[in-house]
Amino acid sequence: MDDEFLPVAAPMLVGNERQYVLDCLDSSWISSSGAYIGRFERAFAEFCGVRHAVSCTSGTAALHLSLLALGVGPGDEVIVPTLTFAATANAVRYCGATPAFVDSEPETWTMDPEQVAAAIGPRTKGMIVVHLFGHPGNMEALQEIADRRNLFVIEDAAQAHGAEFRGRRVGSIGRLGTFSFFGNKIITTGEGGMITTDDDDLATSMRLLKAHGMDPNRKYWFPVIGYNYRMTNVAAAIGLGQIEKVAWHLERRREVAQWYREHLRSVPGLIWQSEQAWARHVWWMFTIVLDDRLAIARDTVMAQLSASGIDTRPVAYPLHQVPPYQASSQGQRFPVADRLARRGMNLPTSAGMKREQVVRVCDRLAQIVDEAEPARAAQASPSASE
Ligand SMILES: *Cc1c(COP(=O)(O)O)cnc(C)c1O
């Protein structure tokens, strides 16, 4: 058997990244001014179908700048899904505001609109929807709730570059969209982030805040307290190389996901996100959940895959379970997120994966399930998904 280590994620630098970075070095434009920043921002805005794309240092900075520009501050509440990466809620706390957690929908695993409606209180200013693992959230239902109550919607699209809701790219639907270009995301700049919006005033405000709050028309005059969240020209050079090839990245990920679905269909007791009719999923991480019909523990499956050189990642702990947020979530129940986190794992997913690598993961998974529960495997029924 081929025991070559298979990482859960790997960046693919298949375009002009190297050439553009060398150009930065040769020209000595390595700081946060330089032509690649504007070029990357314009290309990204066009990709999302928005007027403005504002680059910054990370997806976390993008969330922080978005909330600041929308005026979120102490005493405010912002609704966020409990099943997300910690940065979504942490950025709310950076502003002195409080995240209010809601559970996921069972089908898409994204924020449940009905529970959002129920979580709205007098201090609620808005919500952050997370397009989890590349599947868009239910934007129509969420936007309708937001409009009715005059709330903002931020799209945390850190995991979903290029995903679509009814043919519209994520990042172009809410007031603001935020993206991460960390090394394991769909496209990367190593570390980096971007905010997308059609709102001229918000874009201006975020450009001010990300550059020390310095008045662009009056040097060394600081009308507000700002931050240093500026992307470097070197990072933008990598980003431009990546975005020029984004169609390739998205196509390859769809193919990898298709192979997973094809080869996992015959394995009993596995569930994955079902791509809704209104959605275009971009498969940041192909993620499986062990059905309760299987008695085997998720961590046992992960350990056995790891022993065969197959790297996986557990679905993140829902934020209501982690220390900074436990107390404020006491007494609330999040059964869908709890189950996904307890029984779910991300499988290796990258644009560079070959079919034989996907087959290797699927065959090993089938074998693990079969060895753990031979009786069940024999009376296999088709998977619940698709
Ligand atoms: C990765 C990620 C972030 C944070 O992005 P960084 O660039 O690492 O700061 C925020 N939200 C979600 C949903 C993420 O997956």
The ligand as an SDF file (V2000), in Angstrom:
LIG
                    3D

 15 15  0  0  0  0  0  0  0  0999 V2000
   -9.7410   31.0070    8.1750 C   0  0  0  0  0  0  0  0  0  0  0  0
  -10.9570   31.6400    8.6740 C   0  0  0  0  0  0  0  0  0  0  0  0
  -10.9680   32.9180    9.2510 C   0  0  0  0  0  0  0  0  0  0  0  0
   -9.7150   33.6600    9.6030 C   0  0  0  0  0  0  0  0  0  0  0  0
   -8.8720   33.9190    8.5530 O   0  0  0  0  0  0  0  0  0  0  0  0
   -7.3350   34.2660    8.8420 P   0  0  0  0  0  0  0  0  0  0  0  0
   -6.8450   34.7210    7.5060 O   0  0  0  0  0  0  0  0  0  0  0  0
   -6.6810   33.0080    9.3050 O   0  0  0  0  0  0  0  0  0  0  0  0
   -7.3050   35.3410    9.8630 O   0  0  0  0  0  0  0  0  0  0  0  0
  -12.1770   33.4880    9.5970 C   0  0  0  0  0  0  0  0  0  0  0  0
  -13.3340   32.8350    9.4250 N   0  0  0  0  0  0  0  0  0  0  0  0
  -13.3710   31.6050    8.8990 C   0  0  0  0  0  0  0  0  0  0  0  0
  -14.6970   30.9460    8.7070 C   0  0  0  0  0  0  0  0  0  0  0  0
  -12.1930   30.9590    8.5260 C   0  0  0  0  0  0  0  0  0  0  0  0
  -12.2550   29.7290    8.0180 O   0  0  0  0  0  0  0  0  0  0  0  0
  1  2  1  0
  2  3  1  0
  2 14  2  0
  3  4  1  0
  3 10  2  0
  4  5  1  0
  5  6  1  0
  6  7  2  0
  6  8  1  0
  6  9  1  0
 10 11  1  0
 11 12  2  0
 12 13  1  0
 12 14  1  0
 14 15  1  0
M  END
$$$$
